Amino acid sequence: MIQAKRLVEGMLQEAGVQLDGPNPWDIHVKDERLFERVLRWKNLGLGEAYMDGWWECPRVDEFICRILKAKLDERLRFNIRDLPHLLPALFVNLQSKGRVRLSAEAHYDRDTELFMSFLDPFNQYSCAYFNGTGDLNEAQERKLDLICRKIDLKPGDRVLDIGCGWGGFARYAAERYGCVVTAINVCRDQIRYAREFCRDLPVLIMECDYRDCTETFHKIVSIGMFEHVGYRNYRLFMRCVRRCLNDDGIFLLQTIGSNQSRVRTDPWIGTYIFPDSMLPSIAQIGRAIEGLFVMEDWHNLGPHYDRTLMAWYRNFQGAWERLRKRFDDRFRRMWEYYLLSCAGAFRARSIQLWQIVLTPCGRAQPACRL
């Protein structure tokens, strides 16, 4: 244990992090078994140890940012214990039609009140656009409007929303732009909420996998759903979108992205937050769209997701007194670690947030980015 502590302490010092130091990003160890757990299980062990109360840190987001900037996550080599997280992704389509509902509902059907406690009035569980505002609600409306302008949305347009969440974009587009929206989802709790949220609007909420959609539309959006598609299905997803998009249509994809091509997700995220999720790389998306679409615009909003996550964290903290009747303290620490570690990852530019505008044949006018 002493050797493990020295090794971890030396690595942390390279990132400017001290054990029991005075800075808000320094960690305070409550259980010395932490060091062996981190060396054995890496980021999975680090996250689980936080959930178990083995370490504390006033600014988990800053701590994660510093260790990622120092690339400490790459210093711990692959070992045999990683195989249970790697092998399924190599040999099984984890995002097949038979599995996708179970994977999605493991996260999104936890408890609607949990999500509503920290999201904005349009229920946007995706990156906001803090352009000229510091307010989360305004920033989410600006994101929605940016998407509508990027796809040149017009009254009467038939729009497909793939993975519609709780119906926020569908409602916004129908109310503000006068279009007709078909929104598809596989999470039944979200579908029930979205149908009520979009009641009396020209919005159809369907329980449908993207692979089963055959209608055609003027515009298609997918906002924060592509992370659940999986590398085995990227090309199929794009073929399905192309099949459903008019030749003169526009498709906007908003997704978290990885700087490197991978075939599995972060083990802690995959275990506790988003089972079977996966972040695509530029190369993987490029291969998926080749021969199907013209890439009109590729916009990186990564720093905006840092601010979004920190706003969600503050809202979650403010709602905890109400939520604690439903969730225990270990869940609270898990959710805090999720929001703050992801904020730190975006701050370190370890992961990105992309809005990608695609058309089947190209357009004379570029997409709006203002």
Contacts in CASP RR format, 6 or more apart in sequence:
PFRMAT RR
TARGET T0000
AUTHOR 0000-0000-0000
METHOD contacts of the structure
MODEL  1
MIQAKRLVEGMLQEAGVQLDGPNPWDIHVKDERLFERVLRWKNLGLGEAY
MDGWWECPRVDEFICRILKAKLDERLRFNIRDLPHLLPALFVNLQSKGRV
RLSAEAHYDRDTELFMSFLDPFNQYSCAYFNGTGDLNEAQERKLDLICRK
IDLKPGDRVLDIGCGWGGFARYAAERYGCVVTAINVCRDQIRYAREFCRD
LPVLIMECDYRDCTETFHKIVSIGMFEHVGYRNYRLFMRCVRRCLNDDGI
FLLQTIGSNQSRVRTDPWIGTYIFPDSMLPSIAQIGRAIEGLFVMEDWHN
LGPHYDRTLMAWYRNFQGAWERLRKRFDDRFRRMWEYYLLSCAGAFRARS
IQLWQIVLTPCGRAQPACRL
1 32 0 8 1.000
1 33 0 8 1.000
1 35 0 8 1.000
1 36 0 8 1.000
4 35 0 8 1.000
4 36 0 8 1.000
4 39 0 8 1.000
5 32 0 8 1.000
5 35 0 8 1.000
7 35 0 8 1.000
7 39 0 8 1.000
8 34 0 8 1.000
8 35 0 8 1.000
8 38 0 8 1.000
8 39 0 8 1.000
9 19 0 8 1.000
11 72 0 8 1.000
11 75 0 8 1.000
12 18 0 8 1.000
12 19 0 8 1.000
12 27 0 8 1.000
12 67 0 8 1.000
12 72 0 8 1.000
14 70 0 8 1.000
14 72 0 8 1.000
15 66 0 8 1.000
15 67 0 8 1.000
15 69 0 8 1.000
15 70 0 8 1.000
15 72 0 8 1.000
16 25 0 8 1.000
16 66 0 8 1.000
16 70 0 8 1.000
17 23 0 8 1.000
17 25 0 8 1.000
17 26 0 8 1.000
17 27 0 8 1.000
17 63 0 8 1.000
17 66 0 8 1.000
17 67 0 8 1.000
18 26 0 8 1.000
19 26 0 8 1.000
19 27 0 8 1.000
19 28 0 8 1.000
19 29 0 8 1.000
20 26 0 8 1.000
20 27 0 8 1.000
20 28 0 8 1.000
20 29 0 8 1.000
21 28 0 8 1.000
24 57 0 8 1.000
24 58 0 8 1.000
24 59 0 8 1.000
24 62 0 8 1.000
25 57 0 8 1.000
25 58 0 8 1.000
25 59 0 8 1.000
25 62 0 8 1.000
25 63 0 8 1.000
25 65 0 8 1.000
25 66 0 8 1.000
26 57 0 8 1.000
26 63 0 8 1.000
27 55 0 8 1.000
27 56 0 8 1.000
27 57 0 8 1.000
27 63 0 8 1.000
28 55 0 8 1.000
28 56 0 8 1.000
28 57 0 8 1.000
29 35 0 8 1.000
29 54 0 8 1.000
29 55 0 8 1.000
30 53 0 8 1.000
30 54 0 8 1.000
30 55 0 8 1.000
30 56 0 8 1.000
31 49 0 8 1.000
31 52 0 8 1.000
31 53 0 8 1.000
31 54 0 8 1.000
31 55 0 8 1.000
33 54 0 8 1.000
34 49 0 8 1.000
34 54 0 8 1.000
34 55 0 8 1.000
37 45 0 8 1.000
37 46 0 8 1.000
37 48 0 8 1.000
37 49 0 8 1.000
37 54 0 8 1.000
38 45 0 8 1.000
38 46 0 8 1.000
38 49 0 8 1.000
39 76 0 8 1.000
40 81 0 8 1.000
41 48 0 8 1.000
41 81 0 8 1.000
41 267 0 8 1.000
42 73 0 8 1.000
42 76 0 8 1.000
42 267 0 8 1.000
43 73 0 8 1.000
43 266 0 8 1.000
43 267 0 8 1.000
43 268 0 8 1.000
44 85 0 8 1.000
44 267 0 8 1.000
44 268 0 8 1.000
44 271 0 8 1.000
45 268 0 8 1.000
46 268 0 8 1.000
47 268 0 8 1.000
47 337 0 8 1.000
47 341 0 8 1.000
48 268 0 8 1.000
49 55 0 8 1.000
50 60 0 8 1.000
50 333 0 8 1.000
50 337 0 8 1.000
51 272 0 8 1.000
51 330 0 8 1.000
51 333 0 8 1.000
51 334 0 8 1.000
51 337 0 8 1.000
52 330 0 8 1.000
53 333 0 8 1.000
57 63 0 8 1.000
59 340 0 8 1.000
60 336 0 8 1.000
60 337 0 8 1.000
60 340 0 8 1.000
60 341 0 8 1.000
61 309 0 8 1.000
61 310 0 8 1.000
61 313 0 8 1.000
61 340 0 8 1.000
61 341 0 8 1.000
61 343 0 8 1.000
61 344 0 8 1.000
61 347 0 8 1.000
62 344 0 8 1.000
62 347 0 8 1.000
64 340 0 8 1.000
64 341 0 8 1.000
64 343 0 8 1.000
64 344 0 8 1.000
64 345 0 8 1.000
64 348 0 8 1.000
65 344 0 8 1.000
65 345 0 8 1.000
65 347 0 8 1.000
65 348 0 8 1.000
66 348 0 8 1.000
67 73 0 8 1.000
68 344 0 8 1.000
68 345 0 8 1.000
68 348 0 8 1.000
68 350 0 8 1.000
69 348 0 8 1.000
82 267 0 8 1.000
85 264 0 8 1.000
85 267 0 8 1.000
86 263 0 8 1.000
86 264 0 8 1.000
88 94 0 8 1.000
89 263 0 8 1.000
89 264 0 8 1.000
89 278 0 8 1.000
90 263 0 8 1.000
93 99 0 8 1.000
93 232 0 8 1.000
93 233 0 8 1.000
94 103 0 8 1.000
94 230 0 8 1.000
94 232 0 8 1.000
94 276 0 8 1.000
95 103 0 8 1.000
95 228 0 8 1.000
95 229 0 8 1.000
95 230 0 8 1.000
95 232 0 8 1.000
95 233 0 8 1.000
95 276 0 8 1.000
95 278 0 8 1.000
97 209 0 8 1.000
97 211 0 8 1.000
99 276 0 8 1.000
100 186 0 8 1.000
100 209 0 8 1.000
100 228 0 8 1.000
100 276 0 8 1.000
101 186 0 8 1.000
101 187 0 8 1.000
103 228 0 8 1.000
103 274 0 8 1.000
103 275 0 8 1.000
103 276 0 8 1.000
103 277 0 8 1.000
104 186 0 8 1.000
104 187 0 8 1.000
104 228 0 8 1.000
105 186 0 8 1.000
105 187 0 8 1.000
105 188 0 8 1.000
105 189 0 8 1.000
106 275 0 8 1.000
107 273 0 8 1.000
107 274 0 8 1.000
107 275 0 8 1.000
108 115 0 8 1.000
108 165 0 8 1.000
108 187 0 8 1.000
108 189 0 8 1.000
108 190 0 8 1.000
109 187 0 8 1.000
109 188 0 8 1.000
109 189 0 8 1.000
109 190 0 8 1.000
111 326 0 8 1.000
111 327 0 8 1.000
112 166 0 8 1.000
112 189 0 8 1.000
112 193 0 8 1.000
113 323 0 8 1.000
113 326 0 8 1.000
114 323 0 8 1.000
114 326 0 8 1.000
114 327 0 8 1.000
114 335 0 8 1.000
115 123 0 8 1.000
115 125 0 8 1.000
115 166 0 8 1.000
116 123 0 8 1.000
117 315 0 8 1.000
117 316 0 8 1.000
117 319 0 8 1.000
117 322 0 8 1.000
117 323 0 8 1.000
118 312 0 8 1.000
118 313 0 8 1.000
118 315 0 8 1.000
118 316 0 8 1.000
118 319 0 8 1.000
119 125 0 8 1.000
119 312 0 8 1.000
119 315 0 8 1.000
120 128 0 8 1.000
120 136 0 8 1.000
120 137 0 8 1.000
120 140 0 8 1.000
120 141 0 8 1.000
121 137 0 8 1.000
122 140 0 8 1.000
122 141 0 8 1.000
122 144 0 8 1.000
122 168 0 8 1.000
122 169 0 8 1.000
122 171 0 8 1.000
122 172 0 8 1.000
123 165 0 8 1.000
123 166 0 8 1.000
123 167 0 8 1.000
123 168 0 8 1.000
123 193 0 8 1.000
123 197 0 8 1.000
124 140 0 8 1.000
124 143 0 8 1.000
124 144 0 8 1.000
124 168 0 8 1.000
124 169 0 8 1.000
125 165 0 8 1.000
125 166 0 8 1.000
125 224 0 8 1.000
126 143 0 8 1.000
126 223 0 8 1.000
126 224 0 8 1.000
126 254 0 8 1.000
127 143 0 8 1.000
127 254 0 8 1.000
127 301 0 8 1.000
127 302 0 8 1.000
127 304 0 8 1.000
127 305 0 8 1.000
127 308 0 8 1.000
127 353 0 8 1.000
128 136 0 8 1.000
128 139 0 8 1.000
128 140 0 8 1.000
128 142 0 8 1.000
128 143 0 8 1.000
128 304 0 8 1.000
128 307 0 8 1.000
128 308 0 8 1.000
128 311 0 8 1.000
129 139 0 8 1.000
129 140 0 8 1.000
129 142 0 8 1.000
129 143 0 8 1.000
129 146 0 8 1.000
129 301 0 8 1.000
129 304 0 8 1.000
130 139 0 8 1.000
130 142 0 8 1.000
130 304 0 8 1.000
130 307 0 8 1.000
130 308 0 8 1.000
131 139 0 8 1.000
131 142 0 8 1.000
131 146 0 8 1.000
132 142 0 8 1.000
133 139 0 8 1.000
133 142 0 8 1.000
134 307 0 8 1.000
136 308 0 8 1.000
136 311 0 8 1.000
136 312 0 8 1.000
136 315 0 8 1.000
139 304 0 8 1.000
139 307 0 8 1.000
139 308 0 8 1.000
139 311 0 8 1.000
141 172 0 8 1.000
144 168 0 8 1.000
144 169 0 8 1.000
144 172 0 8 1.000
144 173 0 8 1.000
145 172 0 8 1.000
145 176 0 8 1.000
146 355 0 8 1.000
146 368 0 8 1.000
147 169 0 8 1.000
147 221 0 8 1.000
147 223 0 8 1.000
147 252 0 8 1.000
147 254 0 8 1.000
147 355 0 8 1.000
148 172 0 8 1.000
148 173 0 8 1.000
148 176 0 8 1.000
148 177 0 8 1.000
149 368 0 8 1.000
149 370 0 8 1.000
150 250 0 8 1.000
150 252 0 8 1.000
150 297 0 8 1.000
150 355 0 8 1.000
150 357 0 8 1.000
150 367 0 8 1.000
150 368 0 8 1.000
150 369 0 8 1.000
151 159 0 8 1.000
151 219 0 8 1.000
151 221 0 8 1.000
151 250 0 8 1.000
151 251 0 8 1.000
151 252 0 8 1.000
151 357 0 8 1.000
151 367 0 8 1.000
152 219 0 8 1.000
152 250 0 8 1.000
152 367 0 8 1.000
152 368 0 8 1.000
153 159 0 8 1.000
153 173 0 8 1.000
153 177 0 8 1.000
153 179 0 8 1.000
153 219 0 8 1.000
154 177 0 8 1.000
154 179 0 8 1.000
155 177 0 8 1.000
155 178 0 8 1.000
155 179 0 8 1.000
156 178 0 8 1.000
156 179 0 8 1.000
156 180 0 8 1.000
157 177 0 8 1.000
157 179 0 8 1.000
157 180 0 8 1.000
157 218 0 8 1.000
157 219 0 8 1.000
158 179 0 8 1.000
158 180 0 8 1.000
158 182 0 8 1.000
158 216 0 8 1.000
158 217 0 8 1.000
158 218 0 8 1.000
158 219 0 8 1.000
159 170 0 8 1.000
159 173 0 8 1.000
159 179 0 8 1.000
159 180 0 8 1.000
159 181 0 8 1.000
159 182 0 8 1.000
159 217 0 8 1.000
159 218 0 8 1.000
159 219 0 8 1.000
159 220 0 8 1.000
159 221 0 8 1.000
160 181 0 8 1.000
160 182 0 8 1.000
160 183 0 8 1.000
160 184 0 8 1.000
160 213 0 8 1.000
160 215 0 8 1.000
160 217 0 8 1.000
160 219 0 8 1.000
160 220 0 8 1.000
160 221 0 8 1.000
160 244 0 8 1.000
161 167 0 8 1.000
161 169 0 8 1.000
161 170 0 8 1.000
161 173 0 8 1.000
161 181 0 8 1.000
161 182 0 8 1.000
161 183 0 8 1.000
161 184 0 8 1.000
161 220 0 8 1.000
161 221 0 8 1.000
161 222 0 8 1.000
161 223 0 8 1.000
162 184 0 8 1.000
162 210 0 8 1.000
162 213 0 8 1.000
162 220 0 8 1.000
162 221 0 8 1.000
162 222 0 8 1.000
162 225 0 8 1.000
162 241 0 8 1.000
163 183 0 8 1.000
163 184 0 8 1.000
163 185 0 8 1.000
163 186 0 8 1.000
163 210 0 8 1.000
163 222 0 8 1.000
163 223 0 8 1.000
163 224 0 8 1.000
163 225 0 8 1.000
164 170 0 8 1.000
164 183 0 8 1.000
164 184 0 8 1.000
164 185 0 8 1.000
164 190 0 8 1.000
164 194 0 8 1.000
164 205 0 8 1.000
165 183 0 8 1.000
165 185 0 8 1.000
165 187 0 8 1.000
165 190 0 8 1.000
165 194 0 8 1.000
166 190 0 8 1.000
166 193 0 8 1.000
166 194 0 8 1.000
166 197 0 8 1.000
167 183 0 8 1.000
167 190 0 8 1.000
167 193 0 8 1.000
167 194 0 8 1.000
167 197 0 8 1.000
167 198 0 8 1.000
167 203 0 8 1.000
167 205 0 8 1.000
168 194 0 8 1.000
168 197 0 8 1.000
168 198 0 8 1.000
169 181 0 8 1.000
169 183 0 8 1.000
169 221 0 8 1.000
169 223 0 8 1.000
170 181 0 8 1.000
170 183 0 8 1.000
170 194 0 8 1.000
170 198 0 8 1.000
170 201 0 8 1.000
170 203 0 8 1.000
170 205 0 8 1.000
171 197 0 8 1.000
171 198 0 8 1.000
171 201 0 8 1.000
171 203 0 8 1.000
173 179 0 8 1.000
173 181 0 8 1.000
174 180 0 8 1.000
174 181 0 8 1.000
174 198 0 8 1.000
174 201 0 8 1.000
174 202 0 8 1.000
174 203 0 8 1.000
175 201 0 8 1.000
178 202 0 8 1.000
179 202 0 8 1.000
179 219 0 8 1.000
180 202 0 8 1.000
180 203 0 8 1.000
181 198 0 8 1.000
181 201 0 8 1.000
181 202 0 8 1.000
181 203 0 8 1.000
181 204 0 8 1.000
182 203 0 8 1.000
182 204 0 8 1.000
182 206 0 8 1.000
182 215 0 8 1.000
182 217 0 8 1.000
183 194 0 8 1.000
183 198 0 8 1.000
183 203 0 8 1.000
183 204 0 8 1.000
183 205 0 8 1.000
183 206 0 8 1.000
184 205 0 8 1.000
184 206 0 8 1.000
184 207 0 8 1.000
184 208 0 8 1.000
184 209 0 8 1.000
184 210 0 8 1.000
184 213 0 8 1.000
185 191 0 8 1.000
185 194 0 8 1.000
185 205 0 8 1.000
185 206 0 8 1.000
185 207 0 8 1.000
185 208 0 8 1.000
186 207 0 8 1.000
186 208 0 8 1.000
186 209 0 8 1.000
188 207 0 8 1.000
191 205 0 8 1.000
191 206 0 8 1.000
191 207 0 8 1.000
194 205 0 8 1.000
195 205 0 8 1.000
198 205 0 8 1.000
210 237 0 8 1.000
210 240 0 8 1.000
210 241 0 8 1.000
211 236 0 8 1.000
211 240 0 8 1.000
213 240 0 8 1.000
213 244 0 8 1.000
214 243 0 8 1.000
214 244 0 8 1.000
215 244 0 8 1.000
216 244 0 8 1.000
216 245 0 8 1.000
216 246 0 8 1.000
217 244 0 8 1.000
217 245 0 8 1.000
217 246 0 8 1.000
217 249 0 8 1.000
218 246 0 8 1.000
218 249 0 8 1.000
218 250 0 8 1.000
219 249 0 8 1.000
219 250 0 8 1.000
219 251 0 8 1.000
219 252 0 8 1.000
220 241 0 8 1.000
220 244 0 8 1.000
220 245 0 8 1.000
220 249 0 8 1.000
220 250 0 8 1.000
220 251 0 8 1.000
220 252 0 8 1.000
221 251 0 8 1.000
221 252 0 8 1.000
221 253 0 8 1.000
221 254 0 8 1.000
222 241 0 8 1.000
222 251 0 8 1.000
222 252 0 8 1.000
222 253 0 8 1.000
222 254 0 8 1.000
222 255 0 8 1.000
223 252 0 8 1.000
223 254 0 8 1.000
224 254 0 8 1.000
224 255 0 8 1.000
224 256 0 8 1.000
225 255 0 8 1.000
226 237 0 8 1.000
226 253 0 8 1.000
226 254 0 8 1.000
226 255 0 8 1.000
226 280 0 8 1.000
227 255 0 8 1.000
227 256 0 8 1.000
227 257 0 8 1.000
227 274 0 8 1.000
227 277 0 8 1.000
227 278 0 8 1.000
227 279 0 8 1.000
227 280 0 8 1.000
228 274 0 8 1.000
228 276 0 8 1.000
228 277 0 8 1.000
228 278 0 8 1.000
229 237 0 8 1.000
229 278 0 8 1.000
229 280 0 8 1.000
230 276 0 8 1.000
230 278 0 8 1.000
230 280 0 8 1.000
231 261 0 8 1.000
231 262 0 8 1.000
231 263 0 8 1.000
231 278 0 8 1.000
231 280 0 8 1.000
231 284 0 8 1.000
234 280 0 8 1.000
234 284 0 8 1.000
234 285 0 8 1.000
234 287 0 8 1.000
234 288 0 8 1.000
235 287 0 8 1.000
235 288 0 8 1.000
237 288 0 8 1.000
238 288 0 8 1.000
238 289 0 8 1.000
238 292 0 8 1.000
238 293 0 8 1.000
239 292 0 8 1.000
241 251 0 8 1.000
242 292 0 8 1.000
242 293 0 8 1.000
242 360 0 8 1.000
245 251 0 8 1.000
245 360 0 8 1.000
246 360 0 8 1.000
247 360 0 8 1.000
247 361 0 8 1.000
248 359 0 8 1.000
248 360 0 8 1.000
248 361 0 8 1.000
249 359 0 8 1.000
249 360 0 8 1.000
250 296 0 8 1.000
250 357 0 8 1.000
250 358 0 8 1.000
250 359 0 8 1.000
250 363 0 8 1.000
250 367 0 8 1.000
251 293 0 8 1.000
251 357 0 8 1.000
251 358 0 8 1.000
251 359 0 8 1.000
252 355 0 8 1.000
252 356 0 8 1.000
252 357 0 8 1.000
252 358 0 8 1.000
253 285 0 8 1.000
253 354 0 8 1.000
253 355 0 8 1.000
253 356 0 8 1.000
253 358 0 8 1.000
254 353 0 8 1.000
254 354 0 8 1.000
254 355 0 8 1.000
254 356 0 8 1.000
255 279 0 8 1.000
255 280 0 8 1.000
255 285 0 8 1.000
255 353 0 8 1.000
255 354 0 8 1.000
255 356 0 8 1.000
256 279 0 8 1.000
256 305 0 8 1.000
256 351 0 8 1.000
256 352 0 8 1.000
256 353 0 8 1.000
256 354 0 8 1.000
257 279 0 8 1.000
257 280 0 8 1.000
257 281 0 8 1.000
257 351 0 8 1.000
257 352 0 8 1.000
257 353 0 8 1.000
257 354 0 8 1.000
258 279 0 8 1.000
258 280 0 8 1.000
258 281 0 8 1.000
258 351 0 8 1.000
258 352 0 8 1.000
259 281 0 8 1.000
259 349 0 8 1.000
259 350 0 8 1.000
259 351 0 8 1.000
259 352 0 8 1.000
260 281 0 8 1.000
261 281 0 8 1.000
261 283 0 8 1.000
261 284 0 8 1.000
262 278 0 8 1.000
262 279 0 8 1.000
262 281 0 8 1.000
263 278 0 8 1.000
264 278 0 8 1.000
265 274 0 8 1.000
265 276 0 8 1.000
265 277 0 8 1.000
265 278 0 8 1.000
265 279 0 8 1.000
269 277 0 8 1.000
269 338 0 8 1.000
270 276 0 8 1.000
270 277 0 8 1.000
272 334 0 8 1.000
272 338 0 8 1.000
273 338 0 8 1.000
279 351 0 8 1.000
280 288 0 8 1.000
285 356 0 8 1.000
286 295 0 8 1.000
289 295 0 8 1.000
289 358 0 8 1.000
292 360 0 8 1.000
293 358 0 8 1.000
293 359 0 8 1.000
293 360 0 8 1.000
294 358 0 8 1.000
294 359 0 8 1.000
294 360 0 8 1.000
294 361 0 8 1.000
294 362 0 8 1.000
294 363 0 8 1.000
295 356 0 8 1.000
295 357 0 8 1.000
295 358 0 8 1.000
296 357 0 8 1.000
296 358 0 8 1.000
296 359 0 8 1.000
296 362 0 8 1.000
296 363 0 8 1.000
296 366 0 8 1.000
296 367 0 8 1.000
297 355 0 8 1.000
297 356 0 8 1.000
297 357 0 8 1.000
297 366 0 8 1.000
297 367 0 8 1.000
297 369 0 8 1.000
298 354 0 8 1.000
298 355 0 8 1.000
298 356 0 8 1.000
298 357 0 8 1.000
299 354 0 8 1.000
299 355 0 8 1.000
299 356 0 8 1.000
299 357 0 8 1.000
299 369 0 8 1.000
300 352 0 8 1.000
300 353 0 8 1.000
300 354 0 8 1.000
301 353 0 8 1.000
301 354 0 8 1.000
301 355 0 8 1.000
302 346 0 8 1.000
302 349 0 8 1.000
302 351 0 8 1.000
302 352 0 8 1.000
302 353 0 8 1.000
303 346 0 8 1.000
303 347 0 8 1.000
304 353 0 8 1.000
305 342 0 8 1.000
305 343 0 8 1.000
305 346 0 8 1.000
305 353 0 8 1.000
306 343 0 8 1.000
306 344 0 8 1.000
306 346 0 8 1.000
306 347 0 8 1.000
309 339 0 8 1.000
309 340 0 8 1.000
309 342 0 8 1.000
309 343 0 8 1.000
309 346 0 8 1.000
310 339 0 8 1.000
310 343 0 8 1.000
312 339 0 8 1.000
313 336 0 8 1.000
313 339 0 8 1.000
313 340 0 8 1.000
313 343 0 8 1.000
316 323 0 8 1.000
316 335 0 8 1.000
316 336 0 8 1.000
316 339 0 8 1.000
317 336 0 8 1.000
320 332 0 8 1.000
323 332 0 8 1.000
324 332 0 8 1.000
327 335 0 8 1.000
342 351 0 8 1.000
344 350 0 8 1.000
345 351 0 8 1.000
346 352 0 8 1.000
346 353 0 8 1.000
357 367 0 8 1.000
END
